[in-house]
Amino acid sequence: MQTEDLKVVYRNVSELIPYARNARTHSDEQIERIANSIKEFGWTNPILIDGENGIIAGHGRILAARKLGIEKVPTIELSGLTEAQKRAYIIADNRLALDAGWDEDILKLEFAELEKEGFELSKTGFSDEEIREMMADLDREVDGVEDVETPEPPKNPKTKRGEIWILGTHRLMCGDSTSVEDVQEVMGGE
């Protein structure tokens, strides 16, 4: 199957058939989060179906659509899969996302900025408890930083501008990183 052949088609939720042996479970809380995401951002991820309206991926989104009373949802038909490929993809689609991680420092910054803009953080899919915990960590990090006075530079510094120090395979220069000439010099002309 070629991906350029994929087409989004709106189908009635009532016509779509959940996979009876879907090993992925969805709590009521998660379905509520998915529903909130759909309300906030719209429908951004089509349901993947086989050639007979069987759901391959999107079981949670279908449950959220039913909760919201949505009658038609976008679908993409993957009719070219063998039965084994279809069953394996149902597992893979759910499993592969679990291997992803979070850069918690960036996530905290994103939450802090969204909060400043008045955005309701629970619409990100994180629980209120997870958000409170993360924001408390951020508050503790900010509270734990001491205001330290910047010391005055020494009157007779040991290193002068333009000097390059060789540290193993590294080069360190006393210079201006915004100066093209200084950067070329420390990089050995490369």
RALIN-V961836 format. One record per residue. RES is the residue in one letter. PSI is psi as a letter, one per 40 degrees, with the letter a starting at -180 (* if undefined). D_LAST is the distance of its C-alpha to the last C-alpha in Angstrom with 2 decimals. Layout:
BEGIN
res=RES psi=PSI d_last=D_LAST
res=RES psi=PSI d_last=D_LAST
END
This chain:
BEGIN
res=M psi=h d_last=45.86
res=Q psi=h d_last=43.17
res=T psi=d d_last=41.64
res=E psi=e d_last=41.89
res=D psi=e d_last=45.65
res=L psi=h d_last=45.84
res=K psi=h d_last=48.01
res=V psi=h d_last=48.97
res=V psi=h d_last=52.77
res=Y psi=h d_last=54.82
res=R psi=i d_last=57.54
res=N psi=h d_last=60.36
res=V psi=d d_last=59.65
res=S psi=e d_last=63.16
res=E psi=e d_last=62.29
res=L psi=h d_last=59.32
res=I psi=h d_last=60.19
res=P psi=i d_last=58.40
res=Y psi=h d_last=57.61
res=A psi=d d_last=60.43
res=R psi=f d_last=58.40
res=N psi=h d_last=55.37
res=A psi=e d_last=54.37
res=R psi=h d_last=52.41
res=T psi=i d_last=54.54
res=H psi=h d_last=54.38
res=S psi=i d_last=56.01
res=D psi=d d_last=57.82
res=E psi=d d_last=55.24
res=Q psi=d d_last=52.38
res=I psi=d d_last=54.32
res=E psi=d d_last=54.84
res=R psi=d d_last=51.10
res=I psi=d d_last=50.41
res=A psi=d d_last=53.20
res=N psi=d d_last=51.77
res=S psi=d d_last=48.37
res=I psi=d d_last=50.11
res=K psi=d d_last=52.08
res=E psi=d d_last=49.02
res=F psi=e d_last=46.44
res=G psi=a d_last=48.69
res=W psi=h d_last=48.58
res=T psi=e d_last=44.91
res=N psi=h d_last=45.19
res=P psi=i d_last=47.75
res=I psi=h d_last=50.12
res=L psi=h d_last=49.43
res=I psi=i d_last=52.70
res=D psi=a d_last=54.00
res=G psi=e d_last=56.16
res=E psi=f d_last=59.24
res=N psi=e d_last=58.17
res=G psi=h d_last=57.31
res=I psi=h d_last=54.58
res=I psi=d d_last=51.55
res=A psi=h d_last=49.33
res=G psi=f d_last=50.30
res=H psi=d d_last=53.43
res=G psi=d d_last=52.59
res=R psi=d d_last=51.91
res=I psi=d d_last=55.28
res=L psi=d d_last=57.04
res=A psi=d d_last=55.44
res=A psi=d d_last=56.48
res=R psi=d d_last=60.03
res=K psi=d d_last=60.01
res=L psi=e d_last=58.98
res=G psi=f d_last=61.51
res=I psi=h d_last=58.96
res=E psi=d d_last=60.70
res=K psi=h d_last=57.93
res=V psi=i d_last=54.40
res=P psi=h d_last=51.47
res=T psi=i d_last=51.21
res=I psi=h d_last=49.15
res=E psi=h d_last=51.10
res=L psi=g d_last=49.56
res=S psi=e d_last=52.49
res=G psi=e d_last=50.62
res=L psi=i d_last=50.34
res=T psi=i d_last=52.70
res=E psi=d d_last=54.88
res=A psi=d d_last=52.81
res=Q psi=d d_last=49.51
res=K psi=d d_last=51.07
res=R psi=d d_last=52.28
res=A psi=d d_last=48.99
res=Y psi=d d_last=47.02
res=I psi=d d_last=49.39
res=I psi=d d_last=48.36
res=A psi=d d_last=44.64
res=D psi=d d_last=44.39
res=N psi=d d_last=45.79
res=R psi=d d_last=44.01
res=L psi=d d_last=40.41
res=A psi=d d_last=40.23
res=L psi=d d_last=41.40
res=D psi=e d_last=38.26
res=A psi=i d_last=36.09
res=G psi=a d_last=35.55
res=W psi=h d_last=34.95
res=D psi=g d_last=32.27
res=E psi=d d_last=35.07
res=D psi=d d_last=33.12
res=I psi=d d_last=32.04
res=L psi=d d_last=35.57
res=K psi=d d_last=37.15
res=L psi=d d_last=35.09
res=E psi=d d_last=36.08
res=F psi=d d_last=39.70
res=A psi=d d_last=39.66
res=E psi=d d_last=38.40
res=L psi=d d_last=40.81
res=E psi=d d_last=43.60
res=K psi=d d_last=42.86
res=E psi=e d_last=43.15
res=G psi=e d_last=46.52
res=F psi=h d_last=45.61
res=E psi=h d_last=47.93
res=L psi=d d_last=45.72
res=S psi=e d_last=48.25
res=K psi=e d_last=47.31
res=T psi=e d_last=44.01
res=G psi=e d_last=46.00
res=F psi=i d_last=45.82
res=S psi=i d_last=49.19
res=D psi=d d_last=50.26
res=E psi=d d_last=50.31
res=E psi=d d_last=46.73
res=I psi=d d_last=45.59
res=R psi=d d_last=47.70
res=E psi=d d_last=46.32
res=M psi=d d_last=42.69
res=M psi=d d_last=43.34
res=A psi=d d_last=45.26
res=D psi=d d_last=42.27
res=L psi=d d_last=40.12
res=D psi=d d_last=42.85
res=R psi=d d_last=43.02
res=E psi=d d_last=39.27
res=V psi=d d_last=39.47
res=D psi=d d_last=42.71
res=G psi=e d_last=41.29
res=V psi=h d_last=38.52
res=E psi=i d_last=39.72
res=D psi=h d_last=39.04
res=V psi=h d_last=37.43
res=E psi=h d_last=37.15
res=T psi=h d_last=33.75
res=P psi=i d_last=34.18
res=E psi=i d_last=33.83
res=P psi=i d_last=30.92
res=P psi=i d_last=32.19
res=K psi=d d_last=33.54
res=N psi=g d_last=31.79
res=P psi=i d_last=28.51
res=K psi=d d_last=27.11
res=T psi=h d_last=23.49
res=K psi=i d_last=22.62
res=R psi=h d_last=19.95
res=G psi=e d_last=16.80
res=E psi=i d_last=17.57
res=I psi=h d_last=15.22
res=W psi=h d_last=17.11
res=I psi=h d_last=16.23
res=L psi=g d_last=18.12
res=G psi=b d_last=18.29
res=T psi=e d_last=15.01
res=H psi=i d_last=13.96
res=R psi=h d_last=12.72
res=L psi=h d_last=14.87
res=M psi=i d_last=14.82
res=C psi=h d_last=17.86
res=G psi=a d_last=16.66
res=D psi=h d_last=16.81
res=S psi=e d_last=14.85
res=T psi=e d_last=16.02
res=S psi=h d_last=14.60
res=V psi=d d_last=11.56
res=E psi=d d_last=11.44
res=D psi=d d_last=11.85
res=V psi=d d_last=9.18
res=Q psi=d d_last=6.53
res=E psi=d d_last=8.60
res=V psi=d d_last=8.96
res=M psi=e d_last=5.48
res=G psi=f d_last=5.58
res=G psi=e d_last=3.82
res=E psi=* d_last=0.00
END
